[in-house]
Each structure stands twice: as C-alpha cells, then as structure tokens.
Amino acid sequence: MRNYTDNIHKSHLLLNMEVIVIFQWIIFTVLCQTIDVFGVVANIINVICFIKLGFKDPVNVSLL
C-alpha cells in the first residue's frame, strides 16, 4: 500500500497548517461547547416537565 500524500508539497496546500489548527480549535472548543450547554439545558427542562406531570404514569417514571 502506498501513501500518495507524501508527494504533496506544502506549497500546494489550500490552507496553511496554522489556519487548520485555528479552525479545529474553534470547532472543538466553541461549537461543541455550545451544543453541549444547549443539550444540558434542554435535559433540565425535560426533567422539570416530567416532574410537574407527576409520577402516577409509569411512562413518566421510566423516562426519568
């Protein structure tokens, strides 16, 4: 098996490696953290709604 990316010169890259690292940092820190916080808030709202519905219905108990 041959690696064809060894023959690519760094001058032919579309983006600089520093730019790629910055984009990765932005995606992994900013975007992922925003999605995580949104998920936590949504789960807290769901738990509050199920608690307000009560525990008489077995479906509510199983979803908590």
C-alpha positions as CSV (number, residue, x, y, z in Angstrom):
1,M,0.0,0.0,0.0
2,R,1.4,3.4,-1.0
3,N,0.8,6.7,0.7
4,Y,0.2,9.2,-2.1
5,T,0.1,12.2,0.3
6,D,3.9,12.1,0.8
7,N,4.4,13.6,-2.7
8,I,2.3,16.7,-2.0
9,H,4.4,19.8,-1.4
10,K,3.4,22.1,1.4
11,S,3.2,24.9,-1.1
12,H,0.3,23.2,-2.8
13,L,-1.9,23.0,0.3
14,L,-5.1,25.0,0.1
15,L,-4.9,26.1,3.7
16,N,-1.9,26.8,6.0
17,M,-1.5,24.3,8.8
18,E,-1.8,27.2,11.3
19,V,-5.2,28.1,9.8
20,I,-6.3,24.4,10.1
21,V,-5.3,24.3,13.7
22,I,-7.3,27.5,14.4
23,F,-10.4,26.1,12.7
24,Q,-10.1,22.9,14.7
25,W,-9.8,24.9,17.9
26,I,-12.8,27.0,17.1
27,I,-14.9,23.9,16.2
28,F,-13.9,21.8,19.1
29,T,-14.0,24.4,21.8
30,V,-16.6,26.9,20.8
31,L,-19.1,25.0,18.7
32,C,-19.0,21.7,20.7
33,Q,-19.3,23.5,24.0
34,T,-22.3,25.5,22.7
35,I,-24.0,22.3,21.6
36,D,-23.2,20.6,25.0
37,V,-24.6,23.5,27.0
38,F,-27.8,23.6,24.9
39,G,-28.2,19.8,25.5
40,V,-27.8,20.2,29.2
41,V,-30.4,23.0,29.4
42,A,-32.8,21.0,27.2
43,N,-32.4,18.0,29.5
44,I,-33.0,20.1,32.6
45,I,-36.2,21.5,31.0
46,N,-37.4,17.9,30.2
47,V,-36.8,16.7,33.8
48,I,-38.7,19.7,35.1
49,C,-41.6,18.9,32.8
50,F,-41.7,15.3,33.7
51,I,-41.6,16.1,37.5
52,K,-44.5,18.5,37.0
53,L,-46.5,15.8,35.2
54,G,-46.2,13.6,38.2
55,F,-45.2,10.1,38.9
56,K,-48.6,8.4,38.5
57,D,-48.0,7.5,34.9
58,P,-45.4,4.7,34.6
59,V,-44.1,6.3,31.4
60,N,-43.0,9.4,33.2
61,V,-41.1,7.3,35.8
62,S,-39.4,5.3,33.1
63,L,-38.4,8.4,31.1
64,L,-36.7,9.9,34.2
